[in-house]
Amino acid sequence: MRLLILSTALMLSVQQHNAATTDAAPQIGAALNSIIPGELRRHLEVLASDEFEGRQPGTRGERLTVDYLVAQFKAAGLQPGNPDGTFVQRVPLVAYVSRPALSIASKGLTRQLRYPDDYVARSRRMVRSSRVADSALVFVGFGIDAPEFGRNDYEGLDVRGKTLVMLEGEPRFRATSTYYGTRHYKYDAAASRGAAAVFFVHDPATSSVPFQQLQARFDRESFELMPARPSDRVDVDGWLSAAAFERIAADAGQDPAGLRHGASRDDFRPVDLNAAATIDVTTELRPFESANVVARLEGSDERLRSEYVIYSAHWDHLGRNPALTGDQIHNGAIDNAAGTAQLLEIAEGFAALDRAPRRSILFIATTAEEVGYLGALHYTEHPLFPLASAVANINLDAGNVWGSTTDVINMAFGFTSLDGVLAAAAARQGRTFIGEPFAGGSYFFLSDQFMFARAGIPSVFPAAGVAYVGKPPGFGDQKWADYGKRYHTVSDEIESDWDLSGAAEDARWLLDAGYAVAQDDAVPSWNPDVEFHRPGTAPARQSAAPPIVTPLFLSREVEQSPAFLVECRNTTLVPISSGSGRWARTRSAISIDGAVLEDQGEVGGGLSMDIPPGATWRGIIELRQADVRTGFAVALGAHTRMMVIAPLSQGAHTISVRCAGVWSPDLSFFLEK
């Protein structure tokens, strides 16, 4: 089954999807119409040109890029985003290369590990030399302490001064990935406990990065922010090859496969590897200054203008590689000149409004995303405006360059109430918002929105879908697969046959969504099971724009009995039907917290019941005719707000829904097998 989000007109024609303006938002029609493919191409051709040398921080390419972005923001009539009166936020970076030496003593023998065959390592303390001496090696599973999931891989262990060996990723806590599976979390968790070093175990079968890429990455210059205190980071971090981990485990009398398997168990406890590591690291440091480029549109509402919506896109890429023969420039056309061009066009659209939205809008073109989201991290650690006043982040990374799509996605689906805002804006374009996580939600942690999320700001990572207008099935999947081979290579260049109509349409979609957030009295929220909403991690917020349904397939054996987790308040449940087939007399019933209301008659007639907040309802329809489409609608007043419609065979069928919170005034959903 697949969940599709549609507008309230269930069979809305996709032929309408190219319209830039909508009746739902006539006040922003001119802004939407200002975003056109030709302007996007103009920005792309500049930002991804050879002249800009791949836009690497600290180079001539950065200077050209920053100057261009500032000029475009000024030309649009936007205000400087820095309270000091400039469009620039200085970001102090350090370029560094580490040279490590690692030995492990076990059972009276000392083994010298070979760099980079057995391991890669570095020191991110930004000091010229680091030494970890005779540090006990401990296997800590996934290195996670997540009380809400009943998990503590550190239980009973004092890690101070120890070298921690851990797996990448996480056990399966929920349907989507969590913050606990990220290296950022694991580094912070280890450092806060006083660990000396962290080594991840590389697994060729599951790791997202081949070990050869890690070897190349650690061998060349990289970038970091200077830590406020060196102790905020472990002395040394790196990766062990699978073979090196197996030797270390065997020396400790442990089965490597058993350690991996045991780490996934709920009752996992740390395992002493009966060995000690000595690590010496020398590091070459080259401090320099980079920049985020920031522009601002002040809100029109005296009460709300101190709050703001953040649009972000990283301007940086990988620069020039002199070791290559022939073409040496990583132009980064799709990643992320395309997203930066969309940011500029959205900013220009907002600047063209006759009246600014109620909340202020902040546009941030970040630096150093490619080396760890450092520009976004620096902004959240040194915000130009209070983070508690930031109500949402919409991040743009890797724009669509192959034409219009009938569908759109949020890489971070299921994390925030902003799903409802994105879905409503897509519906106003006549497009389908795919209501399901992309790649298990893992992409949420792979661009700048992750840093804004860590700071507590509800964040999204929206993108075009893969159903391209006028193209055969599989066209979009093939295009992105082909691009995957060119990603982060010198081949990511502008091509003459690119069709930027889709990138323009996506930018309009996101302008509309951000405008809706900026206008709403309430503010977006994290969904209840997302770790970023926890006290002390994110500011407390009231739910605003509505989350949409998340499918919870409670019974995979009975396909006709899906269940959904939905948000609703002050709604009315009405049996409805559509489709072909001759109808016979049927029975329909609605049960809310045990109270049952029945109706005998044609499907779609007569029966309704109010749903109080927090109630659980079960709707039952009994059909005497196959090949019909039927279900329930949730309505508010005279307007249908959502529909649950599924092909049902002859017989009785049950749909269960849990209600809590609010619903969108503009959405319906449609379950399709």
C-alpha positions as CSV (number, residue, x, y, z in Angstrom):
1,M,0.0,0.0,0.0
2,R,1.1,3.6,-0.6
3,L,-0.2,6.7,1.1
4,L,-0.9,9.6,-1.2
5,I,-1.9,13.1,-0.1
6,L,-4.3,14.9,-2.3
7,S,-6.4,18.1,-2.2
8,T,-10.0,17.9,-1.1
9,A,-11.1,17.4,-4.6
10,L,-10.2,13.7,-4.6
11,M,-9.6,13.3,-8.3
12,L,-7.9,16.7,-8.9
13,S,-6.4,16.6,-12.4
14,V,-2.6,16.6,-12.5
15,Q,-2.9,18.8,-15.6
16,Q,-3.4,21.7,-13.2
17,H,0.0,21.2,-11.5
18,N,1.9,23.8,-13.4
19,A,-0.2,26.7,-12.2
20,A,2.0,29.2,-10.3
21,T,-0.9,30.9,-8.5
22,T,-3.7,29.5,-6.5
23,D,-7.0,30.8,-5.1
24,A,-5.8,29.7,-1.7
25,A,-3.1,32.3,-1.7
26,P,-3.9,35.1,-4.1
27,Q,-1.9,37.5,-1.9
28,I,1.3,35.8,-3.0
29,G,0.4,35.3,-6.6
30,A,2.9,37.9,-7.9
31,A,5.7,36.4,-5.7
32,L,5.0,32.9,-7.1
33,N,4.9,34.2,-10.7
34,S,8.2,35.9,-10.2
35,I,10.0,32.5,-9.9
36,I,10.7,31.3,-13.4
37,P,13.1,28.8,-14.9
38,G,15.2,31.4,-16.8
39,E,16.1,33.2,-13.6
40,L,17.1,29.9,-11.9
41,R,19.4,29.1,-14.9
42,R,20.9,32.5,-14.7
43,H,22.0,31.9,-11.1
44,L,23.1,28.4,-11.9
45,E,25.3,29.4,-14.8
46,V,27.2,31.8,-12.5
47,L,27.5,29.7,-9.4
48,A,28.4,26.5,-11.2
49,S,30.8,28.2,-13.6
50,D,34.5,27.3,-13.9
51,E,35.2,30.9,-12.9
52,F,33.9,30.2,-9.4
53,E,36.3,27.3,-9.1
54,G,34.0,24.9,-7.2
55,R,33.1,27.3,-4.4
56,Q,35.4,25.9,-1.8
57,P,35.6,27.8,1.5
58,G,38.7,29.9,1.9
59,T,39.4,30.3,-1.8
60,R,38.9,32.8,-4.6
61,G,35.8,30.8,-5.4
62,E,34.3,31.7,-2.0
63,R,35.0,35.4,-2.4
64,L,33.2,35.4,-5.8
65,T,30.3,33.4,-4.4
66,V,29.8,35.5,-1.4
67,D,30.0,38.7,-3.4
68,Y,27.4,37.4,-5.9
69,L,25.0,36.3,-3.2
70,V,25.3,39.6,-1.4
71,A,24.7,41.5,-4.6
72,Q,21.6,39.4,-5.4
73,F,20.1,39.9,-1.9
74,K,20.7,43.7,-2.2
75,A,19.2,43.9,-5.7
76,A,16.1,42.2,-4.4
77,G,15.7,44.9,-1.8
78,L,16.1,42.7,1.2
79,Q,17.6,43.9,4.5
80,P,21.0,42.8,5.8
81,G,20.6,39.6,7.8
82,N,23.3,40.5,10.3
83,P,22.3,43.1,12.9
84,D,25.7,44.7,12.4
85,G,24.3,46.0,9.1
86,T,26.0,43.5,6.7
87,F,24.9,40.5,4.8
88,V,27.7,38.4,6.1
89,Q,28.2,36.3,9.2
90,R,31.9,35.5,9.7
91,V,32.6,31.7,10.3
92,P,36.1,30.9,11.7
93,L,37.3,27.6,10.2
94,V,40.4,25.6,10.6
95,A,41.8,23.5,7.7
96,Y,43.7,20.5,9.1
97,V,45.4,17.2,8.2
98,S,46.1,14.6,10.9
99,R,48.9,12.0,10.9
100,P,48.2,9.2,13.4
101,A,50.1,6.3,14.9
102,L,48.1,3.6,16.7
103,S,49.3,0.5,18.7
104,I,47.3,-1.9,20.7
105,A,48.7,-4.0,23.6
106,S,46.9,-7.2,24.5
107,K,48.1,-10.2,26.5
108,G,51.6,-9.0,26.8
109,L,51.9,-8.3,23.0
110,T,51.8,-5.0,21.2
111,R,50.4,-4.8,17.7
112,Q,51.2,-1.7,15.6
113,L,48.2,-1.1,13.3
114,R,48.9,0.1,9.8
115,Y,47.6,3.5,8.7
116,P,45.5,3.7,6.5
117,D,45.0,0.0,5.8
118,D,43.8,-1.0,9.3
119,Y,42.4,2.3,10.5
120,V,42.0,6.0,9.9
121,A,42.1,8.6,12.7
122,R,42.3,12.3,13.4
123,S,42.2,14.8,16.2
124,R,39.4,17.4,15.9
125,R,40.5,19.3,19.0
126,M,42.4,21.6,16.7
127,V,45.7,21.2,18.6
128,R,49.0,20.3,17.0
129,S,49.6,17.1,18.9
130,S,47.4,14.7,20.8
131,R,48.4,11.6,22.8
132,V,46.2,8.9,24.3
133,A,48.4,6.5,26.3
134,D,47.5,3.0,27.6
135,S,43.8,3.6,27.1
136,A,41.5,0.6,27.8
137,L,39.5,-0.6,24.8
138,V,35.8,-1.1,25.5
139,F,33.2,-2.2,22.9
140,V,30.1,-0.1,23.7
141,G,27.7,-1.5,21.0
142,F,26.1,1.4,19.2
143,G,27.3,3.9,21.8
144,I,23.8,5.1,22.5
145,D,22.0,6.2,25.7
146,A,18.4,6.8,24.8
147,P,16.2,6.5,27.9
148,E,13.0,7.0,25.9
149,F,13.8,3.8,24.0
150,G,15.0,1.9,27.1
151,R,18.6,1.8,25.8
152,N,21.9,2.6,27.5
153,D,25.0,1.1,26.0
154,Y,27.1,2.8,28.7
155,E,25.3,1.3,31.6
156,G,27.6,0.6,34.5
157,L,30.7,1.8,32.6
158,D,33.0,4.7,33.6
159,V,34.4,5.7,30.2
160,R,36.8,8.4,31.4
161,G,40.1,8.0,29.6
162,K,39.0,4.9,27.7
163,T,39.0,4.2,24.0
164,L,35.5,3.3,22.8
165,V,34.9,0.9,19.9
166,M,31.3,1.1,18.5
167,L,29.1,0.3,15.6
168,E,27.7,2.8,13.2
169,G,24.0,3.4,13.1
170,E,21.4,2.2,15.6
171,P,19.1,-0.6,16.6
172,R,15.7,-0.2,15.1
173,F,13.9,2.1,17.6
174,R,11.1,3.2,15.3
175,A,10.1,3.3,11.6
176,T,12.4,6.2,10.9
177,S,16.0,6.9,11.8
178,T,16.8,8.8,15.0
179,Y,19.4,11.3,16.1
180,Y,21.0,8.6,18.2
181,G,22.3,6.8,15.1
182,T,24.3,9.8,13.9
183,R,28.0,10.3,14.5
184,H,27.4,13.8,15.8
185,Y,25.4,12.3,18.7
186,K,27.9,9.6,19.4
187,Y,30.9,11.9,19.4
188,D,29.1,14.3,21.8
189,A,27.9,11.4,24.1
190,A,31.4,10.0,24.3
191,A,33.1,13.4,24.9
192,S,30.6,14.4,27.6
193,R,31.4,11.2,29.5
194,G,35.1,11.8,29.3
195,A,36.2,9.2,26.8
196,A,39.6,9.6,25.3
197,A,39.0,8.2,21.8
198,V,36.2,6.8,19.6
199,F,36.6,4.3,16.8
200,F,33.7,3.2,14.6
201,V,33.8,-0.3,13.2
202,H,33.5,-0.2,9.4
203,D,31.2,-2.8,8.0
204,P,31.5,-3.2,4.2
205,A,28.0,-4.7,4.0
206,T,26.2,-1.8,5.8
207,S,28.3,1.3,5.9
208,S,27.2,4.1,3.7
209,V,30.8,5.0,2.8
210,P,33.3,2.5,1.5
211,F,36.5,2.2,3.5
212,Q,38.5,3.4,0.5
213,Q,36.6,6.7,0.6
214,L,37.4,7.1,4.3
215,Q,41.0,6.6,3.6
216,A,41.0,9.3,0.9
217,R,39.0,11.7,3.1
218,F,41.4,11.3,6.1
219,D,44.4,11.7,3.9
220,R,43.5,15.1,2.6
221,E,42.8,18.5,4.2
222,S,39.5,18.9,5.9
223,F,37.8,21.6,7.9
224,E,36.5,22.2,11.4
225,L,35.1,24.9,13.6
226,M,37.5,25.8,16.5
227,P,35.9,24.2,19.6
228,A,35.0,26.5,22.5
229,R,37.0,24.1,24.7
230,P,39.2,21.3,23.4
231,S,37.6,19.0,26.0
232,D,34.3,19.3,24.1
233,R,35.7,16.7,21.8
234,V,37.4,13.4,22.3
235,D,41.2,13.4,21.7
236,V,41.0,11.1,18.7
237,D,38.3,9.7,16.5
238,G,38.3,7.4,13.5
239,W,37.4,4.1,12.0
240,L,38.7,0.6,12.2
241,S,38.6,-1.7,9.2
242,A,36.5,-4.8,9.5
243,A,39.6,-6.9,9.5
244,A,41.3,-4.9,12.2
245,F,38.2,-5.1,14.4
246,E,38.1,-8.9,13.9
247,R,41.8,-9.2,15.0
248,I,41.2,-7.0,18.1
249,A,38.1,-9.0,19.1
250,A,39.9,-12.4,18.5
251,D,42.8,-11.2,20.7
252,A,40.3,-10.5,23.4
253,G,38.7,-13.9,23.1
254,Q,35.6,-12.5,21.6
255,D,33.7,-13.5,18.5
256,P,33.3,-10.4,16.2
257,A,30.0,-11.6,14.8
258,G,28.8,-12.2,18.3
259,L,29.7,-8.7,19.4
260,R,27.8,-7.2,16.4
261,H,24.8,-9.4,17.1
262,G,24.9,-8.7,20.8
263,A,24.9,-5.0,20.2
264,S,21.4,-5.2,18.8
265,R,19.9,-6.9,21.9
266,D,17.9,-4.9,24.4
267,D,20.0,-6.3,27.2
268,F,23.4,-5.3,25.7
269,R,26.1,-4.4,28.2
270,P,29.6,-3.0,27.4
271,V,32.3,-5.5,26.7
272,D,35.9,-5.1,27.9
273,L,38.3,-6.0,25.0
274,N,41.2,-6.7,27.4
275,A,43.5,-4.4,25.5
276,A,45.0,-0.9,25.7
277,A,45.5,1.6,22.9
278,T,48.2,4.2,22.6
279,I,47.6,6.8,19.9
280,D,49.8,9.7,18.8
281,V,48.4,12.3,16.4
282,T,50.2,15.3,14.9
283,T,48.0,17.8,13.1
284,E,48.8,20.6,10.6
285,L,46.5,23.5,11.2
286,R,45.6,26.4,8.9
287,P,43.0,28.8,10.4
288,F,41.0,31.0,8.0
289,E,37.7,32.8,7.9
290,S,34.7,31.8,5.8
291,A,31.2,33.3,5.7
292,N,27.5,32.6,5.8
293,V,25.5,35.0,3.7
294,V,22.3,36.2,5.4
295,A,19.4,38.4,4.3
296,R,16.2,39.4,6.1
297,L,12.7,40.4,5.3
298,E,11.0,42.0,8.3
299,G,7.6,40.8,9.2
300,S,4.5,43.1,9.1
301,D,2.9,42.1,12.4
302,E,4.1,44.0,15.4
303,R,3.5,41.0,17.7
304,L,5.0,38.3,15.4
305,R,7.8,40.1,13.5
306,S,10.3,39.1,16.2
307,E,9.8,35.5,15.2
308,Y,11.1,34.2,11.9
309,V,11.1,31.4,9.4
310,I,14.6,30.3,8.1
311,Y,15.2,29.3,4.5
312,S,18.7,27.8,4.1
313,A,20.9,26.4,1.3
314,H,24.6,25.7,1.3
315,W,26.6,27.7,-1.2
316,D,29.9,25.7,-0.9
317,H,31.2,22.7,-2.8
318,L,34.5,20.8,-3.1
319,G,36.6,23.3,-5.1
320,R,39.5,22.3,-7.3
321,N,41.5,19.0,-7.1
322,P,45.0,19.6,-8.6
323,A,45.8,15.9,-8.4
324,L,43.4,15.3,-11.3
325,T,44.4,15.4,-15.0
326,G,42.1,17.4,-17.3
327,D,39.1,18.8,-15.6
328,Q,40.0,19.6,-11.9
329,I,36.9,21.7,-10.9
330,H,34.1,20.3,-8.9
331,N,31.4,22.7,-10.1
332,G,28.7,21.3,-7.9
333,A,25.8,22.3,-10.2
334,I,23.1,20.2,-8.6
335,D,24.9,20.1,-5.3
336,N,24.2,22.8,-4.5
337,A,24.2,25.6,-7.0
338,A,20.7,24.5,-7.8
339,G,19.4,24.8,-4.2
340,T,21.2,28.1,-3.8
341,A,19.6,29.4,-7.0
342,Q,16.2,28.4,-5.6
343,L,17.0,30.2,-2.3
344,L,17.7,33.4,-4.2
345,E,14.5,33.1,-6.2
346,I,12.4,32.5,-3.1
347,A,14.0,35.5,-1.5
348,E,13.3,37.6,-4.5
349,G,9.7,36.4,-4.5
350,F,9.2,37.3,-0.9
351,A,10.8,40.7,-1.5
352,A,8.3,41.4,-4.3
353,L,5.3,41.0,-2.0
354,D,3.1,44.1,-1.5
355,R,2.9,43.3,2.2
356,A,5.4,41.2,4.0
357,P,4.1,38.1,5.9
358,R,3.4,38.6,9.6
359,R,6.6,36.9,10.8
360,S,10.1,37.8,9.5
361,I,11.9,35.6,7.0
362,L,15.6,34.9,7.2
363,F,17.6,33.6,4.2
364,I,20.9,31.9,5.0
365,A,23.3,30.7,2.4
366,T,25.6,28.5,4.5
367,T,29.3,27.7,4.2
368,A,31.1,24.4,4.8
369,E,28.1,22.0,4.5
370,E,30.2,19.6,2.6
371,V,32.5,19.0,5.5
372,G,30.0,18.6,8.3
373,Y,27.3,21.3,8.1
374,L,29.7,23.7,9.8
375,G,28.2,27.0,8.6
376,A,24.7,25.9,9.9
377,L,26.3,24.6,13.1
378,H,28.1,27.9,13.6
379,Y,24.8,29.8,13.1
380,T,23.0,27.8,15.7
381,E,25.9,28.2,18.2
382,H,26.2,32.0,17.4
383,P,22.7,33.0,16.2
384,L,22.1,36.4,14.8
385,F,18.6,36.3,16.3
386,P,17.4,34.3,19.2
387,L,17.0,30.6,18.3
388,A,13.8,30.4,20.5
389,S,12.2,32.8,18.0
390,A,12.9,30.6,15.0
391,V,9.7,28.8,14.2
392,A,10.9,26.7,11.3
393,N,13.7,25.8,8.9
394,I,13.2,24.9,5.2
395,N,16.5,23.6,3.8
396,L,17.2,23.4,0.1
397,D,19.8,21.0,-1.2
398,A,20.2,19.4,-4.6
399,G,17.5,20.9,-6.8
400,N,15.5,19.1,-9.5
401,V,16.8,19.9,-13.0
402,W,14.9,17.4,-15.2
403,G,11.4,18.9,-15.5
404,S,8.2,19.1,-13.5
405,T,7.0,16.3,-11.3
406,T,3.4,15.6,-10.1
407,D,4.7,14.5,-6.7
408,V,6.9,16.0,-4.0
409,I,8.5,14.6,-0.8
410,N,9.9,15.6,2.5
411,M,13.1,13.7,3.3
412,A,12.3,14.3,6.9
413,F,8.7,13.1,6.7
414,G,7.2,12.2,10.1
415,F,9.4,14.4,12.2
416,T,7.4,17.7,12.5
417,S,3.9,19.2,11.9
418,L,5.4,20.9,8.9
419,D,4.5,17.9,6.9
420,G,0.9,19.2,6.9
421,V,2.1,22.6,5.7
422,L,4.1,21.1,2.8
423,A,1.2,18.9,1.9
424,A,-1.3,21.8,1.8
425,A,1.0,23.8,-0.4
426,A,1.5,20.9,-2.7
427,A,-2.3,20.4,-2.9
428,R,-2.7,24.1,-3.9
429,Q,-0.5,23.3,-6.9
430,G,-2.5,20.2,-7.6
431,R,0.5,18.0,-6.8
432,T,0.8,14.9,-4.6
433,F,2.7,15.0,-1.4
434,I,4.1,11.5,-0.7
435,G,3.3,10.8,3.0
436,E,6.0,8.3,3.8
437,P,9.6,8.5,5.0
438,F,12.3,8.6,2.4
439,A,15.1,6.0,3.0
440,G,13.8,5.5,6.5
441,G,14.2,9.1,7.4
442,S,18.0,8.9,7.2
443,Y,18.4,11.8,4.9
444,F,17.0,14.1,7.6
445,F,20.5,13.9,9.1
446,L,22.4,14.5,5.9
447,S,22.2,18.3,5.3
448,D,22.0,21.6,7.1
449,Q,18.5,21.0,8.5
450,F,20.1,18.6,10.9
451,M,22.0,21.4,12.6
452,F,18.9,23.5,12.9
453,A,17.0,20.5,14.3
454,R,19.7,19.9,16.9
455,A,19.1,23.5,18.0
456,G,15.4,22.7,18.5
457,I,14.0,24.3,15.4
458,P,11.4,22.2,13.5
459,S,13.1,21.5,10.2
460,V,12.3,20.0,6.8
461,F,14.3,18.7,3.8
462,P,11.8,19.0,0.9
463,A,12.4,17.7,-2.6
464,A,10.8,16.9,-5.9
465,G,9.4,13.4,-6.3
466,V,10.1,11.0,-9.2
467,A,6.9,11.1,-11.2
468,Y,7.9,13.4,-14.1
469,V,5.3,14.9,-16.3
470,G,5.4,13.5,-19.8
471,K,8.1,10.9,-19.0
472,P,7.8,7.2,-18.7
473,P,7.7,5.4,-15.3
474,G,11.2,5.0,-13.9
475,F,12.5,8.2,-15.6
476,G,13.1,10.0,-12.3
477,D,14.6,7.1,-10.5
478,Q,17.0,6.6,-13.4
479,K,18.0,10.2,-13.5
480,W,18.9,10.3,-9.8
481,A,20.7,6.9,-10.1
482,D,22.8,8.4,-12.9
483,Y,23.5,11.5,-10.9
484,G,24.7,9.3,-8.0
485,K,27.6,8.3,-10.2
486,R,28.5,12.0,-10.8
487,Y,27.8,13.1,-7.2
488,H,30.9,14.9,-5.7
489,T,32.8,14.5,-8.9
490,V,33.9,17.0,-11.6
491,S,31.0,15.7,-13.7
492,D,28.4,17.6,-11.6
493,E,28.2,20.3,-14.2
494,I,25.3,22.2,-16.0
495,E,24.0,20.3,-19.0
496,S,22.3,22.0,-22.0
497,D,19.2,19.8,-21.9
498,W,18.3,20.6,-18.3
499,D,14.7,21.6,-17.8
500,L,14.4,23.9,-14.8
501,S,10.6,24.1,-14.8
502,G,10.5,21.6,-12.0
503,A,13.0,23.5,-9.9
504,A,10.9,26.7,-10.4
505,E,7.7,24.9,-9.4
506,D,9.4,23.4,-6.3
507,A,10.6,26.9,-5.3
508,R,7.0,28.2,-5.6
509,W,5.8,25.3,-3.5
510,L,8.3,26.1,-0.8
511,L,7.6,29.9,-0.9
512,D,3.9,29.1,-0.4
513,A,4.7,26.8,2.5
514,G,7.0,29.2,4.2
515,Y,4.5,32.0,3.8
516,A,1.8,29.9,5.4
517,V,4.1,29.3,8.4
518,A,4.9,33.0,8.6
519,Q,1.2,33.9,8.6
520,D,-0.1,31.4,11.1
521,D,-0.8,32.4,14.7
522,A,0.6,29.1,16.0
523,V,4.0,27.7,15.4
524,P,5.1,24.3,14.1
525,S,6.0,21.5,16.5
526,W,8.1,18.3,16.6
527,N,6.0,15.2,16.5
528,P,5.6,13.5,19.9
529,D,8.0,10.6,19.3
530,V,10.9,12.7,17.9
531,E,13.8,13.2,20.2
532,F,14.4,16.9,19.3
533,H,11.3,18.0,21.2
534,R,12.6,16.8,24.5
535,P,13.0,19.4,27.3
536,G,16.4,20.9,27.2
537,T,16.9,19.9,23.6
538,A,14.3,22.0,21.9
539,P,12.1,24.9,23.0
540,A,8.6,24.1,24.1
541,R,6.2,24.8,21.2
542,Q,2.5,24.6,20.6
543,S,1.3,22.5,17.7
544,A,0.4,24.7,14.7
545,A,0.0,23.6,11.1
546,P,-1.3,20.1,11.1
547,P,0.6,16.8,10.8
548,I,-0.8,14.5,8.3
549,V,-1.5,10.8,8.6
550,T,1.2,8.3,9.2
551,P,0.3,4.8,8.2
552,L,0.5,2.1,10.9
553,F,-0.3,-1.1,9.2
554,L,-1.4,-3.1,12.2
555,S,-2.5,-6.1,10.2
556,R,-0.4,-6.9,7.1
557,E,-2.4,-10.1,6.6
558,V,-5.7,-8.3,6.1
559,E,-5.0,-5.6,3.5
560,Q,-8.5,-4.3,3.7
561,S,-8.1,-3.3,7.3
562,P,-5.5,-0.6,7.5
563,A,-5.1,1.6,10.6
564,F,-3.9,5.2,10.7
565,L,-2.6,7.5,13.3
566,V,-4.2,10.9,12.5
567,E,-4.6,14.3,14.2
568,C,-8.1,15.7,14.5
569,R,-10.2,18.0,16.6
570,N,-13.8,19.1,16.5
571,T,-14.3,16.9,13.5
572,T,-17.2,15.0,12.2
573,L,-17.0,11.5,10.7
574,V,-19.2,10.7,7.7
575,P,-19.3,7.5,5.7
576,I,-18.7,8.3,2.0
577,S,-18.3,6.4,-1.2
578,S,-17.2,6.8,-4.8
579,G,-16.4,4.8,-7.9
580,S,-18.3,2.4,-10.1
581,G,-20.5,-0.5,-9.3
582,R,-24.1,-1.1,-8.4
583,W,-24.8,-0.4,-4.7
584,A,-26.9,-2.7,-2.6
585,R,-28.3,-1.9,0.9
586,T,-25.5,-1.8,3.4
587,R,-24.8,-1.3,7.0
588,S,-22.4,1.3,8.4
589,A,-21.4,2.0,11.9
590,I,-19.2,4.3,13.8
591,S,-17.8,3.6,17.3
592,I,-16.1,6.3,19.3
593,D,-14.6,5.2,22.6
594,G,-17.1,2.4,22.7
595,A,-20.2,4.4,21.8
596,V,-21.8,3.0,18.6
597,L,-23.9,4.8,16.0
598,E,-25.4,2.7,13.2
599,D,-27.0,3.5,9.9
600,Q,-28.9,1.2,7.6
601,G,-29.1,2.5,4.0
602,E,-27.0,3.5,1.0
603,V,-23.3,4.1,1.7
604,G,-22.7,7.8,2.0
605,G,-25.9,8.7,3.6
606,G,-26.9,10.1,6.9
607,L,-24.5,8.9,9.5
608,S,-22.2,11.3,11.3
609,M,-20.6,11.7,14.8
610,D,-18.3,14.3,16.3
611,I,-14.9,13.1,17.3
612,P,-13.5,14.7,20.6
613,P,-9.8,15.2,21.0
614,G,-8.0,12.1,22.1
615,A,-10.8,9.7,21.1
616,T,-10.3,6.5,19.3
617,W,-12.9,5.7,16.6
618,R,-13.6,2.6,14.6
619,G,-15.6,2.8,11.4
620,I,-17.3,-0.2,10.0
621,I,-18.8,-0.5,6.5
622,E,-20.5,-3.7,5.3
623,L,-20.8,-4.0,1.5
624,R,-22.9,-6.3,-0.7
625,Q,-21.2,-5.3,-3.9
626,A,-17.5,-5.7,-4.8
627,D,-15.5,-3.3,-6.9
628,V,-16.4,-0.1,-5.1
629,R,-14.3,2.5,-3.4
630,T,-15.6,3.5,0.0
631,G,-14.4,4.8,3.4
632,F,-14.9,7.6,5.8
633,A,-14.4,11.4,5.6
634,V,-13.5,13.6,8.4
635,A,-15.2,17.0,8.0
636,L,-15.3,20.3,9.7
637,G,-18.5,22.2,9.0
638,A,-19.5,21.9,5.3
639,H,-16.0,21.2,4.1
640,T,-14.4,17.8,3.9
641,R,-10.9,17.8,5.4
642,M,-9.7,14.3,4.8
643,M,-10.9,11.0,3.3
644,V,-10.0,7.4,4.0
645,I,-10.9,5.5,0.9
646,A,-9.9,2.0,0.0
647,P,-11.1,-0.6,-2.5
648,L,-13.2,-3.0,-0.4
649,S,-14.4,-6.4,-1.3
650,Q,-17.8,-7.8,-0.3
651,G,-18.2,-8.1,3.4
652,A,-17.4,-6.2,6.5
653,H,-14.3,-4.0,6.9
654,T,-12.9,-1.9,9.8
655,I,-10.8,1.2,9.8
656,S,-9.4,2.4,13.1
657,V,-8.0,5.9,13.8
658,R,-6.5,7.5,16.9
659,C,-7.2,11.2,17.2
660,A,-5.2,13.9,19.0
661,G,-4.3,17.4,18.1
662,V,-5.4,19.4,15.0
663,W,-6.2,18.8,11.4
664,S,-5.4,20.8,8.3
665,P,-8.2,22.7,6.8
666,D,-7.0,22.0,3.3
667,L,-6.1,18.3,3.0
668,S,-7.5,15.0,2.3
669,F,-5.7,11.7,2.0
670,F,-6.3,8.7,-0.2
671,L,-5.0,5.1,0.4
672,E,-4.1,3.3,-2.8
673,K,-2.8,-0.2,-3.1
